[in-house]
Amino acid sequence: MSTITLAIIIGSVREGRFGPVVANWFADQVDDRFEVDLIDLADADLPHALPATSPMFEPDPVRPAGMRDLSARLAAADAFVIVTPDYNRSYPSALKAAIDWHYTQWETKAIGFVGYSGASGGLLAIEHLRQVFTELNAHTVRDYVSFPRYYLLFDEDGRLRDPEEPAAAATALLDQLHWWTSALVAAKTAPVVA
Ligand SMILES: Cc1cc2nc3c(=O)[nH]c(=O)nc-3n(C[C@H](O)[C@H](O)[C@H](O)COP(=O)(O)O)c2cc1C
């Protein structure tokens, strides 16, 4: 297939967050099979009060003006990589709001994860996100990148002290995303056989 549009989503929005460092590192690992769109949820208006009808049943609800850019970029993406920390053994609420305000934008797309945090390295957030994305009829890929105690792994300039292993993990994740996205796009364009 032609180049895949890969949206890399920065899932944390708090002041002083580390998320952009991890997301930029991952964006640098992406090869020319993909075109990257780096999405920062901090740029979007993401109210917790959701529309009256679930976006599964009303795919185009009235959304705040400050969410329009995000919605369009999610819709344009063929695949996603979510960059998430663990917050109390789960993922940030801004990410949940971004997910719940949309449905078709995620549906039948491949999704991978890059996690970071203290001891748990984002894995608890990732496992919760896998459950959530199943309900959105999306496919989460097996491989992931995890940075437990990320503050020991990155230096003060935001560079990995030992980049080889994470780079290999990123390649494995990208290979799976490419395979699944190619398969899903082919399936969506194939003629339906009765
Ligand atoms: C509200 C909150 C809850 C957290 N819970 C966990 C946790 O359950 N496990 C963990 O390993 N780290 C936890 N941390 C540490 C974060 O993963 C770490 O601060 C990380 O930098 C957060 O990502 P951010 O800087 O992009 O916001 C928590 C941090 C915050 C602010």
PDBQT file of the ligand as one rigid body, heavy atoms in Angstrom, charges set to zero:
ROOT
HETATM    1  C1  LIG A 201      -1.444  11.437  38.981  1.00  0.00    +0.000 C 
HETATM    2  C2  LIG A 201      -0.226  10.585  38.776  1.00  0.00    +0.000 A 
HETATM    3  C3  LIG A 201      -0.296   9.221  39.001  1.00  0.00    +0.000 A 
HETATM    4  C4  LIG A 201       0.824   8.411  38.759  1.00  0.00    +0.000 A 
HETATM    5  N1  LIG A 201       0.711   7.065  38.919  1.00  0.00    +0.000 NA
HETATM    6  C5  LIG A 201       1.746   6.254  38.588  1.00  0.00    +0.000 A 
HETATM    7  C6  LIG A 201       1.606   4.850  38.649  1.00  0.00    +0.000 A 
HETATM    8  O1  LIG A 201       0.554   4.307  38.965  1.00  0.00    +0.000 OA
HETATM    9  N2  LIG A 201       2.667   4.078  38.329  1.00  0.00    +0.000 N 
HETATM   10  C7  LIG A 201       3.875   4.636  37.944  1.00  0.00    +0.000 A 
HETATM   11  O2  LIG A 201       4.812   3.879  37.651  1.00  0.00    +0.000 OA
HETATM   12  N3  LIG A 201       4.029   5.989  37.864  1.00  0.00    +0.000 NA
HETATM   13  C8  LIG A 201       2.997   6.790  38.168  1.00  0.00    +0.000 A 
HETATM   14  N4  LIG A 201       3.115   8.156  38.084  1.00  0.00    +0.000 N 
HETATM   15  C9  LIG A 201       4.386   8.694  37.630  1.00  0.00    +0.000 C 
HETATM   16  C10 LIG A 201       4.237   9.104  36.166  1.00  0.00    +0.000 C 
HETATM   17  O3  LIG A 201       4.167   8.000  35.314  1.00  0.00    +0.000 OA
HETATM   18  C11 LIG A 201       5.365  10.046  35.777  1.00  0.00    +0.000 C 
HETATM   19  O4  LIG A 201       5.244  11.206  36.610  1.00  0.00    +0.000 OA
HETATM   20  C12 LIG A 201       5.317  10.502  34.346  1.00  0.00    +0.000 C 
HETATM   21  O5  LIG A 201       6.284  11.488  34.142  1.00  0.00    +0.000 OA
HETATM   22  C13 LIG A 201       3.945  11.045  33.973  1.00  0.00    +0.000 C 
HETATM   23  O6  LIG A 201       3.902  11.372  32.602  1.00  0.00    +0.000 OA
HETATM   24  P1  LIG A 201       3.898  12.922  32.152  1.00  0.00    +0.000 P 
HETATM   25  O7  LIG A 201       5.168  13.527  32.723  1.00  0.00    +0.000 OA
HETATM   26  O8  LIG A 201       3.954  12.879  30.651  1.00  0.00    +0.000 OA
HETATM   27  O9  LIG A 201       2.666  13.518  32.702  1.00  0.00    +0.000 OA
HETATM   28  C14 LIG A 201       2.040   8.989  38.323  1.00  0.00    +0.000 A 
HETATM   29  C15 LIG A 201       2.090  10.373  38.126  1.00  0.00    +0.000 A 
HETATM   30  C16 LIG A 201       0.986  11.151  38.321  1.00  0.00    +0.000 A 
HETATM   31  C17 LIG A 201       1.065  12.646  38.054  1.00  0.00    +0.000 C 
ENDROOT
TORSDOF 0
